[in-house]
């Protein structure tokens, strides 16, 4: 059980760092999101997902369209 949580948080940390890179955050913020992903896991993914949707809304892309 403990190993599954470690793998899950590590995966969340890697995805958080990748999304922070895609959003154009500085390296310091990327590292902070990486550490946050290790500690908080899915919460950081939710925060970055909201950032991604807001960026898409500003740019008028399909990911930001609200039904």
N, C-alpha and C positions, 0 to 999 in steps of 0.2 A: 504494500500500500504506500509506504513512504517513497519507494522508488518511482511510483507512478506520479506522485505529486512533484518530485524533483524533475522528472522528464517533462511534465506539463508546464511547470514554471520556466524551465529552460527554453522550451518551444515558444512560450509566450514572450520571453525576453528577446529571442532572435527575431520574431515577427515584429515586435515593438520597435526594435532598432531598425529593421528594414523599412517599416512604414514611416518612421521618423526621417529616414534618409530620403524616401520618396516625397515627403512633404517639404523637404528643403530646410530642415532644422539644422542648426549648427552642430558641430561634433560634440560639444559639451552637452547640449540637450539630447542628442542621440544616446550618449553614454548614460545620462540620467534616466531616459526611458528604458534603456537596457537594464539598469539596476532596478528600476521600478517594476519592470516585467519579471525579474527574478523574485522580487519580494511579493508583489501583488498579483502577478499573473494576469488573469482575464480582465481585471479592472483597468489595467493600462491599455489593453486592446480596445476596450470600450471607449476610453478617452481618445485614443488615436483614431478610432473609427469615426467618432464625431468630428474630429478635425478634418478627416478625409472627406466626409459628406459636406461640411461647410466649405471646404476648398472647391469641391465640385460645384456647389451651388453658386459660388462667386464667379466661376469660370463658365457656368452654363452647360456643364457636361451632363450626361445622362445619369450619373450616379447621384446627382444632387437634385433631381426632379422629384418634387413632392406630389403625391397623388391627390 
